[in-house]
Amino acid sequence: MQELTVQELKKLKDAKADFQLIDVREPHETEIATIGGELIPMGEVLDNLDKISKDKQVVVYCRSGKRSASIVNALEQRGYSKVYNLAGGILAWADAIDPAMTKY
């Protein structure tokens, strides 16, 4: 499984790179903290494969990186080759990039 650090994600965002960011948390979690991205809750990802690009880099994140790692593995098994798990999830983002972000 390929992973991206929060620092690498910040560089992509700052450079306005063409990539897809997917949040696999639940809607109530995005109300607490978010780094953007398209919300596709973990339980709905496999029913929404048509929304996930096979052509560009896809970064998947959750709170700590566990749920997103599971989704990245599932996507790789379905032929996706440019998917990356955000190591440490939104908690790592709060620690390293945005200390003002609410952690839960």
N, C-alpha and C positions, 0 to 999 in steps of 0.2 A: 504494500500500500504506500502510495506517495503522500507525503505530508508537506505542509507549508507552515512556516512560523508566522506569528502575528507580525513580526517585523517585515517579513517578505510580503504579507498581505497588504500592509500599510504602504509599501513601495508600489505595489500594483495599483492601489487606490489613488495614491498621490500622482502617479504617472497617467492616470485615467486609461489604464490598459483595458483592452477588450476581453473581459472574462465574465463568467457568470458566478455570482455569489448566492448560495442557497443556505437558508436557515431551516434546520429540521426540528427546531424546538416547537413547543405548543404556542398557540396565540397568546395565552396569558403571560408567557415568559417574555414575549417581545414587548409587552407593555412595561416590563421592569427595566430591560436594557436591550439595545440592539446596535448592530454595526451596519445595518442596511441589509440588502439582499432580499431575495424572493423567499417568502415563507411557504414552505411545503412541509408540513409536519411529518415526522418520521413514518407514521403509519399510513401516510398517503403518497409517499414517494413512488412506490412501484406502480401505483395507479396513474401517475402523472409523468411517466417517462418522456412523453412527447414535449414536456416543458423544459427538459434538460438537454443542453446542447452536447452533441457528439463532436462538434467541430472546433470549439474553443475551450480554453482552460476553464474548469469548473471547480470552485472551492466550496466545500461543504462544511458547515459549522453547527455547533450546538453549545451547550453550557460548558462542558469540560473536554469534549473531544471524543467521548465514548460512543454516543449515538451516531455522530457523524462518521466515525470510523466504520461502524457497522454498515451505514448507508454506502460509503465509498466501496467497501468490499462487495456489496450487493450490486452496485453499478458496474464494477469491474467484471463481475461474473456475467454481466449482460452486454459486454462488449465496449464499455466506456474505457478509454485509455488515458484521457486527460483530466481525470478527477483527482482532487487532492483533499485530504482531511486537514482542517485547521488544528494544528497541535495545541492542546490546552483549551481550545474553544474560546468562548467569550470571557471566561475567567482570566485566561492568559492575556487577552486584549486589555482587560481592565487593569491587570497588574503592570503590564509593560508599556501600553500605549495611552490609555485614558484612565488614570487613577481616580477621576471624579465619577466614573461610571458606577452605578449601583451593582453590587455583587449579591447574588442570592444562592 
